[in-house]
C-alpha cells in the first residue's frame, strides 16, 4: 500500500457532503419547489459533476452529469420551455434517478478506495 495524504480523502468526502447537503436543502424547502426545482437540481448536479472532474473522480462525474441531463430534460418539459410530452418527463426522471443513485454509489466507492489505500502511521 502506498501512503496517501489525508487531503486525498477529505476533498472527495467534502464534495459528497456538499452535494448531498445541497440536495437536502432544496428538498427541505430552502429553495422554492415547483416548476423551478428540476432546474435547481440541474445546477446542483452540474456543479457536482464539474467538481468531480476537478478532483479526478471520473465515474462520479459521469453519473452526476447523467443526473444533470435528466433534471434538465424534466425541467424543460415541465416548465413548458420545450413541449416534449410526458415521455420526456419520464425519461428525465429515470435519468435523474440513475444519475443521483449512481453518483452516490460511485462516490462512496471512490472515497472507500482512498480510505483503504491509507497505511497506518
N, C-alpha and C positions, 0 to 999 in steps of 0.2 A: 504494500500500500504506500501511496505517496502522501506526503504531508500537504494538507490543504489549509489555506488560511481561513479564518472564521468569516471573512468577507464573502468568500465563495458560497457560504451557506446563508448568510444574512440577507444578501441582496435578492436572491430568488424568493426567500421567505417574506421579505418586506413587500415585494411586488405582489405576491399572492395575497397577503393580508390587506394591502391597499385596494386591490381589485375586488376582493370579497367584501370588504367594508363599503366600497362604493356601491356595489350591487345591493347590499343590505340596506344602506341608507336610502336608496331610491325606493326599495320595497317597503320600508318603514314610513315613508311619506315625507322625507326631507324635500324631495323634488315632487312637483305635482304629477300625479299619474293621469292617464288619459291618452289622448292621441299622441302626445309627445314622448311618452315613456319608451316606446321602441327606439326612438331617435336618441334619447339619453343613454339607453343601454348600448346603442351602436357606438357612441362616443367612448363609453367606458371600455367596451371590448376592443375598439380600435387602439386606444391608448395602451391598453394592456398588451395587445399584440406588438406594438412598437417597443414597449419596454422589454418584452420577452426577446425580441430580436436583438435589442441593445445588449442584453446580458448573455446572448448566445444560446438561449433555450428555444431551439427550433420547433420541437413538437408542440410546446405550449403556445408559441407564436402562431403556428399554423391553425391550431384549434381555436384560439381566440379570434383569429381572422375569419374563420368559418362562422363563429358566433356573431361577429360584427356584420358579416354578409347577411346572415339570417335575420338579425334585428333590423337591418336597413331595408331588406325586402319586405318584411312585415310592416315596417314604419311607413314606407311609401305607399303600400297597398291600403293600409288603414287610414292614412291621412288624406287620401284622395289625390295624391300627387300624380300617381300613375294608376289607371284603372286596370289592374292586372287580374282581378277576380279573386274569388275565395280560395282557389287553389294556391295562389301566390302567398296568401297569408299562412296557409297550412305548411307550404314548403319552407317559408321563412321561419315558422315556429319550430319545425323539425331541425332545420339548420342551426337555429339559435340554441336549441336544447342539446344537440350533438356537440356544438361548439363549447358551450359552458361546461357540460359534463366532461368532455374531452380535455378541456383546459385544466379542470380540477384534477383529474386523474394524472395527466401528463406532468403538471407542475409538482404534484406531490411526489411522483416518481423522480422527477428532476432533482428536487430537494433531497429526497431519500438517497439517491446515488452520491450526492455530495456529503451527506452525513456519514454514510458508511465508508467513504473513502478517507475519512479523517483518522489518523493514527493518534492514539492517546500519548500524551507527553510523558 
